[in-house]
Amino acid sequence: MINIFDEGKGKRKSRKQSKTKRATKAVDLAKTGQEKLERLNPMAIPLLAVKRQESPNNGFLNSSIEVISERPHRLSDKWIASINDWVDSIVKGTLMDEPDIESGTRTDLGPLAVYKIVKANMEAPYPMPAIICVDERGWKWYFKTSKAYDFDVGNTITFTATISAHKEGITFLRRPSKIKKIVPIVIENEGEEE
């Protein structure tokens, strides 16, 4: 009689091999994860924890904390660089003195360089894009405006707005108006620029 069914002896051997492979893979993943964690700024984990309490719905904070604590081997080079840049910007902002403009004051601001155009959050009740500007010392200015897409990163602008609040390295503004792009004029004089 011909035996057409395997008695399972091959499976036992492959299970033994797969357990060994799994153990080796787990050790390799742990080693890779440890190496990636060592590349993170030492302040990253404490700052992520503090900022998560302030903004519990922030996707970047939540996913970063989850991956760092549960699967650090999944951190990509780009993600590590992003976390380290975020930490550096918070530390830098914390060390700066806030502007001498009181909250609630309506004032003219600028010239400021457009640092980032923030897309509208479509889940918000009133979705609107925003602009983050930066001054010469690195302080950031944030305001929402329907005209955000009229400007590009690197443009220099002036505007009038009301100071809402100063935080770590950033001032939040409301009711921006008279937003104008400043265009530099170059005068050529016998081959020289002035």
LOMINU-127186 format. One record per atom (N, C-alpha, C, O, CB): y, z, x. Coordinates in steps of 0.1 Angstrom, whole numbers, plus 5000, padded with zeros to 4 digits. Glycine has a CB too. Layout:
N
YZX/...
***
This chain:
194
498850005008/500050005000/501250005009/501350075019/500050124990/502249925005/503449915012/504450015007/504750024995/504049775012/505050095016/506050195012/507450125012/507950095023/506050315022/508050105000/509350044999/510450144999/511650105000/509349954987/510150274998/511250374998/511250445011/510250485016/510950474986/512450465016/512650535029/512350685026/512850735016/514050515035/511750755035/511450895033/512550985036/512451105035/510250935041/513750935041/514851015043/515051065057/515951135060/514851125034/514051025066/514151075080/515351015087/515951085095/512851035087/515650895084/516850835090/518150895085/519050905093/516850685087/518150935073/519351005068/519551135075/520751165078/519151025053/518551215077/518751335084/519351315098/520251395102/517451415085/518851215104/519451195118/520851145117/521751195125/518551085125/521251065107/522551015106/523451135101/524651135105/522650905096/522951225093/523751345089/524151425101/525251475102/523051425079/523151445110/523351525122/524451455130/525251525136/522051535130/524351325132/525351255139/526751265132/527751285139/524951105141/526751245119/528051255112/528651395113/529851405114/527851215098/527851495113/528451635115/529051645129/530151705131/527351745113/528351595139/528851595152/530151515153/531151555160/527851545162/530151395147/531351315147/532451375140/533651375144/531051175141/532151445129/533251515121/533851625129/535051645129/532651565108/532951705136/533451815145/534351755156/535351815159/532251895150/533951645162/534751585173/536051535168/537051555174/533951475180/535951475156/537151425150/538151535146/539351525148/536851335137/537651645141/538451755138/539151815150/540351855149/537651865131/538451825161/539051875173/540051775178/541151825183/537951895184/539851645177/540851545182/542051555173/543151545178/540251405181/541851575160/543051585151/543851705153/545051705153/542551575136/543151815156/543851945159/544651925172/545751975173/542852055160/544051865182/544751845195/545951755193/547051775198/543751785205/545851645185/546951555183/548051625175/549151605178/546451425175/547651705165/548651775157/549351875166/550651885164/547951855146/548751945175/549352035184/550351965193/551452015195/548352115192/549951855198/550851775206/552151735199/553251735204/550151655212/551951695186/553051645178/554051765175/555251745174/552651575166/553451875172/554251995169/555052045181/556152085179/553352115164/554552025192/555252065205/556451975207/557352015214/554352055217/556451855201/557551755202/558751785193/559851735194/557151615201/558451875183/559451915173/560452005179/560052095188/558851975160/561752005175/562752095179/562252235175/561752255164/564152065173/562352345183/561852475180/562552535167/562052615161/562052565191/563752485164/564452525152/564052455139/564552485129/565952515154/563152355140/562852275129/562152345118/562652335106/561952155133/561152425121/560452495110/561252605103/561252605091/559152565116/562052685111/562852785104/563952715095/564252765084/563552875114/564552615100/565652545093/565052475080/565652475070/566352445101/563852415082/563252355070/562952455059/563152425047/561952285074/562452575063/562152675054/563452725046/563452745034/561552795061/564552745054/565852795048/566352685039/566852715028/566852825059/566452565043/567052455035/566152425023/566752375013/567152325044/564852445024/564052425012/564352525001/564252494989/562552435016/564752645005/565152744995/566452704988/566652724976/565252885001/567352644996/568552594990/568452474982/569052464971/569552565001/567552384985/567252264978/565752244976/565152164983/567852134986/565152314966/563752304964/563252164960/562052144961/563352404954/564052074955/563651944950/563851834960/563651724957/564351914937/564251874972/564451774983/563151714988/562351794994/565351834994/562951594986/561651524990/561351535005/560251555009/561651384985/562451505013/562251505028/561851645032/560951655041/563651475034/562451755027/562151885031/560751925027/559951975035/563151985025/560351895014/559051935009/557951855017/556951925021/558951894994/558051725019/557051655025/556951695040/555851695045/557251505024/558051715046/558051755061/557351895062/556451905071/559451765066/557651995054/557052125055/555552115052/554752175059/557652225045/555152035042/553752015039/552951955050/551852005054/553551925026/553451855056/552751785067/552751875079/551651885086/553351645070/553851935083/553852025095/552852135093/552152175103/555252085097/552752195081/551852315080/550352275077/549552355081/552352395068/550152165071/548752135067/548152015075/546952025078/548752095053/548951915079/548351795085/549351745096/549851635095/548051685075/549551825106/550551785116/550251655124/551051595130/550751895126/548951625124/548551495131/549051375124/549051265130/547051495132/549551385112/550051275104/551551245107/552051145102/549851295089/552151335115/553551315119/553751185127/553051185138/554151435126/554551095123/554750975132/555851005141/556651095140/555050855123/556050915151/557150935161/558450925154/559450995157/557050825172/558550835144/559850815136/560150945128/561250985127/559750695127/559051005122/559251125114/559751235123/560651315120/557951155107/559151255135/559551355144/560951335149/561751435149/558551355157/561351215152/562751185156/563651215144/564751265147/562851035160/563251185132/564151215121/564351365118/565451405116/563551145108/563251435120/563351585118/564251645129/565151725127/561951655119/564051595142/564851645153/566351615152/567151695155/564251595166/566651485147/568051445145/568651535134/569751575135/568051295141/567851565123/568351645112/568651785117/569751835114/567351655101/567851845125/568051975131/569251975140/570152065139/566852025139/569451875148/570551865157/571851855149/572851915153/570451745166/571851775138/573051765130/573451895123/574651925122/572951655120/572451975119/572752105113/573252205123/574252275120/571452155106/572652205135/573152295145/574552255149/575352345151/572152295157/574852125151/576152085155/577152125144/578252165147/576151935157/576852095131/577752135120/577952285119/579052325116/577152085108/576952365122/577152505122/578152555132/578852655130/575852575123/578152485144/579052535155/580452485153/581352545160/578452475168/580752395144/582052345142/582852435132/582352495123/582052195137/584152435135/585052505125/585352415114/585552295116/586352555132/585352465102/585652385090/587152355090/587952425096/585252455077/587552245083/588952205082/589852315076/589352395068/589052075074/591052305079/592052405074/592552375061/593752395058/593152425084/591752315052/592252275039/591452365029/590152365029/591952125036/592052435020/591452525011/590752444999/591152334996/592452625004/589652504994/588952444983/589952434971/590652524969/587652524979/589852324964/590652304952/591952224955/592652184946/591052434946/592252204968/593452134972/593251984971/592151934975/593852174986/594251914965/594151764965/594951714977/596151754978/594651714951/594451634985/595051594997/594751445001/593751394996/594751685008/595551395010/595251265015/594451285028/594651375036/596651185019/593351205029/592451215040/592351075047/592450975041/591051255035/592151085060/591850965068/592850955079/593851025080/591950845059/592650855087/591550765087/590150825091/590050895100/591850645096/589150795083/587850835085/586850715086/587050615079/587350935074/585850725095/584850615096/583750635086/583250745084/584350615111/583350525080/582250535070/580950555079/580650465087/582150405061/580250665076/579050695084/577850645077/576850605083/578950845086/577850655063/576650625056/577050595041/577850655036/575550735056/576350495035/576450465021/575150525015/574050475018/576650315018/575350615005/574150674999/573950614985/574850604977/574450834997/572650564983/572350504971/572450604959/572250724961/570950444972/572650554947/572750634935/571350694932/570350624933/573250554924/571350814928/570150884923/569950844909/570650894900/570151034925/568950754906/568850704893/568250804883/568250784871/567850584893/567750924888/567251024879/568451124875/568151204866/566151104886/569551114881/570751194878/571251154864/571151034860/571851194889/571951244857/572551204844/573551094845/573651004836/573151324837/574351094856/575350994858/575150934872/575850984881/576751044856/574250844874/573950794888/575150724893/575750634887/572750704887/575550754906/576650694912/576450704927/575950804933/578050764909/576650594935/576550594949/577550684956/578550724949/576650454955/577350714968/578250804975/578550744989/577850664994/577750944976/579650804995/580050765009/580050895017/580550995012/581350695009/579550885029/579650995038/580550945050/580150845056/578251055044/581651005052/582550965063/582451065074/581951175072/584050945058/582951035085/582951125097/584351115104/584851005105/581851095107/584851225108/586151225115/585851215130/584751215135/587051345112/586951225138/586851205153/586051325159/585451305170/588151195159/585951435153/585251545160/583851565154/583051645159/585951675157/583451475144/582051475140/581851545126/580751545121/581151545150/582951605120/582851665107/582651555097/583251455097/584151745104/581751585087/581351485077/582151515064/582351635061/579851485075/582451415056/583151415043/582251345033/581951225036/584551365044/581851405022/581051345012/581751334999/582251424994/579651425011/581651214993/582151194979/581451074972/581050984979/583751164980/581351094959/580750984951/581850894946/582950934942/579951044939/581550764946/582450664940/581750544936/580750504943/583550634951/582150474926/581550354921/581950244931/581250134930/582050314907/582850264940/583350154949/582550164963/582950104972/584850164951/581550254963/580850274976/580350144983/580450134995/579750374974/579850054974/579249934980/580349824984/580049724990/578349864970/581649864982/582749774987/582949795002/583749715008/584049804979/582349895008/582549925022/581249925030/580149925024/583150075023/581349905043/580249895051/580250015061/581350065064/580149765059/579150045067/579050145077/579950105089/579749985093/577650175082/580850185094/581650155105/583150125101/584050125109/581150035112/583350095088/584650075083/585450195084/584950305084/584650025068/586750185086/587650295086/588450295073/588950195068/588650295098/588450415066/589150425053/590050545052/589950635060/588050435042/590950535042/591850645038/591650665023/591350565016/593350625043/591950785018/591850805004/592450945001/592751015010/590350794999/592550964988/593051094983/591851164975/591251094967/594351084974/591651294977/590551354970/590851504970/591651564976/589151334977/590051574961/590151724959/589051784967/587851734966/590151764944/589351884975/588251954983/587452034973/588052124966/588952044994/586152014973/585252094964/584652214972/584752324967/584152004959/584152184984/583552294991/583352255006/583152135008/582252344985/583352355015/583052325029/581652395031/581452505027/584152385039/580752315037/579452375041/579252355056/580252335063/578252295033/578052365061/577752355075/577952205080/577052125079/576352395078/579152185085/579452045091/579851945081/579951825085/578252005099/579951975068/580351875058/581251935048/581152055044/579051825052/582151855043/583051895032/582651805020/582551685021/584551885036/582551865008/582251794996/583551774989/584351864987/581251864987/583751644984/585051614978/584751564963/583651524960/585751494985/585751574955/585651524941/586851444938/587951464944/585351644931/586751364928/587851284922/588551204933/589751204935/588851374916/587851124941/588451034951/589250924944/588850864934/587450974961/590350894950/591250774945/591950714956/591950764968/592250824934/592550594954/593350524964/592550494977/593050514988/594550604967/591250464975/590350434987/590750304992/590750194985/588850444983/591150305005/591650175011/590950165025/590750255032/593150175013/590550035028/589950005041/591149975050/592049905047/588949885040/591050035062/592050005073/591449895081/590349905087/592350135081/592249785082/591749675091/592649675103/593849655102/591949535083/592049685115/592849675127/593349535130/592649435128/591949725139/594649535134/595249405137/595349395152/595849485159/596649395131/594849285157/594849255171/595849145174/595749035169/593349215176/596749175183/597849085187/597549035201/597449115210/599249145185/597348905202/597048855215/598348815221/599148745215/596048735215/598548855234/599848825240/599448775254/599248855263/600748945241/599548645256/599148575269/597848625274/597648655286/600248615279/596848625265/595448655269/595148805269/594048845272/595148595283/596148885267/595949035267/595949085252/596649025244/596949105275/595149185250/595149245236/595949375237/595849455246/593649275232/596649405226/597449525225/596849605214/597449715211/598949495223/
***
